[in-house]
Amino acid sequence: MALFIRASVVALALVTTVGCEGVQLDQSSRLSIGDMRLIVDQTVQELSASDWIGERNPQSPPAVVTFTEMTNATDDVITRSELWYLAQGVANEVFRDRLLREEKNVTLVIPAARLEDARRRGTISERAGSDRRPTHTMTCRIDNIARSDENERSDLYVAEYRLVSLDTATLEWIATVEFERKALGRSFN
């Protein structure tokens, strides 16, 4: 009997897998991990090509950037961890890019609230971040505009990153990444 049940489960799994082969996951207008990667890549490219970066050199005063706000203004459910992925992805790319770190004297540091959380959990030492002196804040806001008709829905997503000087409250740089997602089928599905 157990062998029959196990064989039935395997057969059902195979039928389900074969039946799902025709479904394409990108026929959704929801934000995907690939879209988040696109946002990160284009934001880092725009930051690298910005006038703010272009005017900097190794002797420029250190620019220490921290993320202060990640906002989801879309009608998608985007978790806090997904929003922070967008911040961490940009930070990882900046640290990986020798041009920004060494030749332009720009670094990104962990946000104060996340630093305190890590201290409370004991994942970092109490002294970690003691020399952290941000000079700039970066924010990110993601928004979308949805359009639908009887057979299709499309969402235009806009991710906007802003870099502001803490000393002067000057907007130093802004990047806007736009892309469209389409879904096929009935708009109420």
C-alpha positions in Angstrom: 0.0 0.0 0.0 2.8 2.4 0.9 4.5 1.6 -2.4 1.3 2.4 -4.3 0.9 5.7 -2.5 4.5 6.7 -3.1 4.2 5.8 -6.8 1.0 7.8 -7.0 2.7 10.9 -5.5 5.6 10.6 -7.9 3.2 10.2 -10.9 1.2 13.2 -9.7 4.4 15.3 -9.3 5.4 14.3 -12.9 2.0 15.2 -14.3 2.1 18.5 -12.4 5.6 19.3 -13.6 4.9 18.4 -17.2 1.6 20.4 -17.0 3.5 23.5 -15.7 6.2 23.4 -18.4 4.1 25.6 -20.7 3.6 28.3 -18.1 6.1 31.2 -18.4 6.8 33.0 -15.1 7.4 36.3 -16.8 3.9 36.7 -18.1 3.2 38.6 -14.8 3.2 42.3 -14.2 4.6 41.7 -10.7 8.1 42.9 -9.8 10.6 40.0 -10.1 14.0 39.3 -8.7 15.4 39.9 -12.2 13.7 43.3 -12.2 15.4 44.1 -8.9 18.8 43.1 -10.4 18.1 45.4 -13.3 17.3 48.2 -10.9 20.6 47.7 -9.0 22.7 47.4 -12.2 21.3 50.5 -13.9 21.5 52.5 -10.7 25.2 51.7 -10.2 25.8 52.5 -13.9 24.1 55.9 -13.5 26.0 56.6 -10.2 29.3 55.7 -11.9 28.5 58.0 -14.8 27.1 60.9 -12.8 28.6 64.4 -12.6 28.9 64.0 -8.8 31.2 61.0 -9.3 32.9 62.6 -12.3 34.0 65.6 -10.2 35.5 63.4 -7.4 39.1 62.0 -7.2 41.2 60.1 -4.5 41.9 63.4 -2.7 38.2 64.4 -2.5 36.8 64.5 1.0 35.5 61.1 1.8 31.9 60.5 0.9 30.3 58.1 3.3 26.8 57.1 2.1 24.1 55.4 4.1 20.6 54.3 3.1 18.0 55.9 5.2 14.7 55.1 3.5 13.4 52.4 1.2 9.8 53.0 0.1 7.4 50.8 -1.7 4.7 53.0 -3.4 3.6 50.2 -5.8 0.5 48.2 -5.5 2.7 45.1 -5.3 3.6 43.4 -2.1 7.3 44.0 -1.7 8.8 42.8 1.5 11.2 44.8 3.7 13.9 42.3 2.9 13.3 42.8 -0.8 13.5 46.5 -0.4 16.7 46.2 1.5 18.0 43.9 -1.2 17.8 46.9 -3.5 20.0 48.9 -1.1 22.4 46.1 -0.4 22.7 45.3 -4.1 23.8 48.9 -4.8 26.2 48.8 -1.8 27.7 45.5 -2.9 28.3 46.8 -6.4 29.9 50.1 -5.1 32.2 48.2 -2.9 33.1 45.8 -5.7 33.8 48.8 -8.1 37.4 50.0 -7.4 36.6 53.2 -9.3 34.0 54.3 -6.8 35.8 53.1 -3.7 39.4 54.0 -4.3 39.6 56.4 -7.1 36.5 58.5 -6.1 36.7 58.0 -2.3 33.1 56.9 -2.0 31.9 54.2 0.4 28.6 52.9 1.5 27.9 52.0 5.2 25.2 50.0 6.9 22.2 52.1 8.0 22.2 53.0 11.7 19.0 51.1 12.5 20.3 47.9 10.9 23.6 48.3 12.7 21.8 48.5 16.0 19.7 45.4 15.1 23.0 43.5 14.3 24.5 44.6 17.6 21.4 43.5 19.6 21.5 40.1 17.8 25.2 39.8 18.6 26.1 39.2 15.0 28.7 42.1 15.1 30.8 43.5 17.9 29.8 46.5 20.0 32.6 48.5 18.4 31.6 47.7 14.8 30.6 50.9 13.1 32.2 53.1 15.7 34.0 55.1 13.0 30.9 55.3 10.8 30.4 59.0 10.0 27.9 59.4 7.1 28.2 62.5 4.9 25.4 61.6 2.6 22.1 59.7 2.7 20.5 57.7 -0.1 16.9 56.9 -0.5 15.0 54.7 -2.9 11.3 54.9 -3.8 9.6 52.3 -6.1 6.4 53.3 -7.8 4.2 51.8 -10.6 1.5 52.8 -12.9 -0.9 50.0 -14.0 -2.9 49.9 -17.2 -5.2 47.1 -18.1 -7.7 46.2 -20.7 -9.7 43.0 -21.4 -6.7 40.9 -22.4 -3.6 42.4 -20.9 -2.2 44.3 -18.0 1.0 46.3 -18.1 2.8 48.0 -15.2 5.4 50.8 -15.7 7.8 50.6 -12.7 9.9 53.5 -11.7 12.7 53.2 -9.1 14.2 56.5 -8.0 17.4 56.8 -6.0 18.3 60.1 -4.4 21.7 61.1 -2.8 21.6 64.0 -0.4 24.4 65.8 1.4 23.9 65.8 5.2 25.9 69.0 5.6 24.1 71.1 3.1 20.8 69.2 2.4 21.7 69.5 -1.3 20.4 66.9 -3.7 23.7 65.7 -5.2 22.4 63.0 -7.5 19.2 61.4 -8.7 18.7 58.3 -10.8 15.5 57.0 -12.2 15.2 53.5 -13.6 12.1 52.7 -15.6 10.9 49.4 -17.1 7.6 47.8 -18.1 6.1 44.5 -17.2 3.2 42.9 -19.1 0.8 40.2 -18.2 -1.4 38.2 -20.6 -4.8 36.8 -19.9 -7.9 38.4 -18.4 -7.2 41.5 -16.4 -9.1 40.1 -13.4 -6.9 37.0 -13.2 
